[in-house]
Amino acid sequence: MAEKILRVNMTTLTGAFEDVPSEWAGIGGRALTSAIVAKEVPPTCDALGKHNKLVFAPGLLAGTPAAQSGRLSAGAKSPLTGGIKESNAGGTAAQNLAKLAIKALIIEGAPVDDSKFYGIQIAKDSVKIVEATELVGKRNYEVIKTLSAQIAPKVGVLTIGPVGEMRMAAANISVKDPDGNIRSHGRGGLGAVMGSKKVKYVTIDDTNGTGTPIADPEKFKGAARAFAKAILEHPVSGEGLPTYGTNVLVNVLNEAGGLPTKNFRTGQFEGHDKISGETMREIIVKRGGKPKHGCHAGCIIQCSQHYVDEKGEYITSGFEYETIWGFGANCCIDDLDTIARADRIMDDIGIDSIEGAVIIGVAMEAGIVEFGDGPGTLKLLEEIGNGSPLGRILGNGAASVGKAYGITRVPVVKGQGIPAYDPRTVKGIGVTYATSTQGADHTAGYAVATNILKVGGFIDPLKNEGQVELSRNLQIATAAIDSTGLCLFVAFPALDIPETLAAIIDMLNAKYNLTLTGDDVIALGKSVLKTEHAFNNAAGFTKQDDRLPEFFSEDPCAPHNLTWTMSDEEIDEFWNF
Amino acid sequence: MAEKILRVNMTTLTGAFEDVPSEWAGIGGRALTSAIVAKEVPPTCDALGKHNKLVFAPGLLAGTPAAQSGRLSAGAKSPLTGGIKESNAGGTAAQNLAKLAIKALIIEGAPVDDSKFYGIQIAKDSVKIVEATELVGKRNYEVIKTLSAQIAPKVGVLTIGPVGEMRMAAANISVKDPDGNIRSHGRGGLGAVMGSKKVKYVTIDDTNGTGTPIADPEKFKGAARAFAKAILEHPVSGEGLPTYGTNVLVNVLNEAGGLPTKNFRTGQFEGHDKISGETMREIIVKRGGKPKHGCHAGCIIQCSQHYVDEKGEYITSGFEYETIWGFGANCCIDDLDTIARADRIMDDIGIDSIEGAVIIGVAMEAGIVEFGDGPGTLKLLEEIGNGSPLGRILGNGAASVGKAYGITRVPVVKGQGIPAYDPRTVKGIGVTYATSTQGADHTAGYAVATNILKVGGFIDPLKNEGQVELSRNLQIATAAIDSTGLCLFVAFPALDIPETLAAIIDMLNAKYNLTLTGDDVIALGKSVLKTEHAFNNAAGFTKQDDRLPEFFSEDPCAPHNLTWTMSDEEIDEFWNF
């Protein structure tokens, strides 16, 4: 069963399987989505127009028994940043696609009559485009439930909520997880691109799909075992994340003074204990929820969870540090139940929860609701789902809120909200925010690892020295990892345990009968970044887009009382590789 | 009485008169505002932050008896376009400033406590910054009336309405005209910059001001006479504009098929007769309004008017073609009274009427109100003044509306709404829209003159040939004219009657004891454009910003059924000078 590209044209409402061009044969995930977008999408096109394309690609290891290999990359020109976007998510869709030997799904064009929405139904060697009228306006949990009942309990689902239908620039794409709950291609507004193509959902039924074979199964098995061992041995991926989830970071960042509080005014939050990973675990255990949960089959880190209410009823999962930081410290809401409700609403209406958190922080700055107002916050999120004028201001991102209300404390880079680590206090991540092709994105080059967690060595987070090189190395490595389909958290063991990278390379070589080396992996990462950077430059980006907002250079961040002091020249060194 | 720069610091709430640096001695108007902004404002700064500066400068001939010499330039980094902005207006302020020998007013900084608004009260050799509490939230007609009563009937007033106070990116700055009515620095959101500095108004009391002397009064007198003669001799400035105002253009552009209709769908409007200059004159005469009126003392073209209601009560003045086109053809409202009410509301709340028209067109595209809905339109304008969430979406410009509602038929360049001439049918003005440092702006290089009115020769509006050169020559000449403080309409005689330019140069030489030639004037125009272009590039603009929206290249415009076909390479030739 040879791998294929599935191309769906929404102008003609047709789909076809195509052979994989040789240039794309050896790449997957982010490397592939970015290569396709760079080749086929005019960089200056309207992100919500018919010339943009929405691309999904599982990673190179998707569908194999490798641990952590179920991430799916989604790519397009972003309506939020105006540049190229890759956003990756867990859930079941990557493995479903891999089972059907679909290397990439490209959705292009747009219906001339834009009054209808459609579903794309994929099965073994077949694709159907059907009207999705009855699901229009429906929220994601319901859409997933309805489609799973209609098609098959295990069918993979990609869907947009009302926010994506309304083409708001912070709309995400939801991915069904193994329990029928929600993971998200969160960042960069790809849900709006899907909405502009009038695609409400994609289903992937992998019945009778066998995927592509592993060339050397024995070698693969050995490498996969070594890889899993390294993950479980490392204190972050083997202990911290499984025990507390990503929310282990609240107390860590608060201690470091890098937990952005009250829309990035200070670096410590009085209520940090009430929203910490430790407290969250206690609550979940006491109420009978699940403190550990994997977002895809084969996940051994299990950083997800089922957060439940006092009656033990499910509220949300994939309840991440960045969301909890964002509504907690950033919006001064020290109540986990409220934040869990916010997360639930955002997943359901289909909006990125990081952007959502930054949006509400800026809305509080503008005085729309007070800092700390939990019920007011939930009401604002509902407004987004309902598409009221205020909802549209909010749903188009933090920059949109700042513009609507004429305020300047707006933490965004390239139009995308800055996540959960203050760049004045964790300077390595500041370089990543500034330079990433993706807009402000902590996952693009997670310097927090080395600045704060002392993974891969230590570089003082409070000083400028070494941060550009750190961010560059991490961004290169991340671009490569995002191409394998592995969860980014494998970077923790990879940075500290030499066997990890060797095992990843061995798995790739065993699967595809290749002779890749570590240098090839670095070269791949560099090539991905350069492809993305070239797209952005052709779209009209310049060095001036690689800058943090003015206020970081002016207002010191307590308790360290530092400002952002990286010079333009230092930042621009980033691209010298 | 030597000329001075008046610098007001809104951080310290102090003002001081400074000597004019030699580099600025020989320039005025737009040349001066752009030179000051380029020198003193960091190009990448937040346009609504404390590092931006708002600069007002009368032209070189302001305060002299030269006809048409009362235009005031306002400059800053624009919150609408993100680039440099010069917006010029009539009214009395330029002449008031010139009488006080104030060559430029620079407003910089911003109060740390942003809860208050202030007034800047200028008189002979003095400046006071006073709290303006009682005027906060008040609309422009009332502000002008109140201040004129408080200070002096003839005091000059610059003011912002609630839209500027709320820092919306389409906010304008109002200028009191000789009758106490309103002219506007309309484009580019300079009212939001004034609002961000917490300046509600500036008054200029020129009592005992004598201005600076004319070096050779006899020579000046002769030149001024020749200049006035040329203006009155030319059919456009001597007959068309005085008789019908700028609205003479509705029927002309409709006939040419270049009157953008229904948010730039076609080039002809069924109801053109009902909104034409001919009909408007009839209505005004019948109702006892004023069909002719000058926006400043010394205006002999008198293209303004007092438009009155059926009882003869004043509704609005400075009722321009672009506004009437915008609410008429563009929004399909074929009722002049409704459009006049819209103009009145916009002047009063303080929003650019061209941007306002494009905003409502895009709002109709989004389905917020139906095309042709006059009462609905007036309600939307009131929402802007009231600062409701919908009002803020609208008040931040057409691009903001397009983004909020996820639509792609959004006629803007560099974020600024495209005015009243379809670029597919009047290709010379399309080049101006694309390349102007100001964002889409017909006044920056009015190719309509040569494409449609056959002034300065004729270049076929439907073909690409010659348009770049035409636009370039006009943009250079305009930058020079905008620096003299002369009304742009002197370009009509200047293009056809050789004595016009000679007379302008003679007036400048006579006033300042100079020996300028025509080449010097061209060199000045080029230098202004290059200064502005360099600022924009440093702010992060690239060639990709010199492009029209995608839909102009895709959707043909009836009746000529042409698309925009100028290649990127052709457009980029513009800056080769």
Chai-1 contact restraints between the chains, C-beta under 6 A:
chainA,res_idxA,chainB,res_idxB,connection_type,confidence,min_distance_angstrom,max_distance_angstrom,comment,restraint_id
A,T44,B,Q544,contact,1.0,0.0,6.0,A-B,restraint_1
A,D46,B,T408,contact,1.0,0.0,6.0,A-B,restraint_2
A,D46,B,E550,contact,1.0,0.0,6.0,A-B,restraint_3
A,L48,B,G406,contact,1.0,0.0,6.0,A-B,restraint_4
A,L48,B,T408,contact,1.0,0.0,6.0,A-B,restraint_5
A,G49,B,T408,contact,1.0,0.0,6.0,A-B,restraint_6
A,G49,B,E550,contact,1.0,0.0,6.0,A-B,restraint_7
A,R167,B,G406,contact,1.0,0.0,6.0,A-B,restraint_8
A,P389,B,P389,contact,1.0,0.0,6.0,A-B,restraint_9
A,P389,B,L390,contact,1.0,0.0,6.0,A-B,restraint_10
A,P389,B,I393,contact,1.0,0.0,6.0,A-B,restraint_11
A,L390,B,P389,contact,1.0,0.0,6.0,A-B,restraint_12
A,R392,B,A404,contact,1.0,0.0,6.0,A-B,restraint_13
A,I393,B,P389,contact,1.0,0.0,6.0,A-B,restraint_14
A,N396,B,K403,contact,1.0,0.0,6.0,A-B,restraint_15
A,N396,B,A404,contact,1.0,0.0,6.0,A-B,restraint_16
A,K403,B,N396,contact,1.0,0.0,6.0,A-B,restraint_17
A,A404,B,R392,contact,1.0,0.0,6.0,A-B,restraint_18
A,A404,B,N396,contact,1.0,0.0,6.0,A-B,restraint_19
A,G406,B,L48,contact,1.0,0.0,6.0,A-B,restraint_20
A,G406,B,R167,contact,1.0,0.0,6.0,A-B,restraint_21
A,T408,B,D46,contact,1.0,0.0,6.0,A-B,restraint_22
A,T408,B,L48,contact,1.0,0.0,6.0,A-B,restraint_23
A,T408,B,G49,contact,1.0,0.0,6.0,A-B,restraint_24
A,G540,B,T542,contact,1.0,0.0,6.0,A-B,restraint_25
A,G540,B,Q544,contact,1.0,0.0,6.0,A-B,restraint_26
A,T542,B,G540,contact,1.0,0.0,6.0,A-B,restraint_27
A,T542,B,T542,contact,1.0,0.0,6.0,A-B,restraint_28
A,Q544,B,T44,contact,1.0,0.0,6.0,A-B,restraint_29
A,Q544,B,G540,contact,1.0,0.0,6.0,A-B,restraint_30
A,E550,B,D46,contact,1.0,0.0,6.0,A-B,restraint_31
A,E550,B,G49,contact,1.0,0.0,6.0,A-B,restraint_32
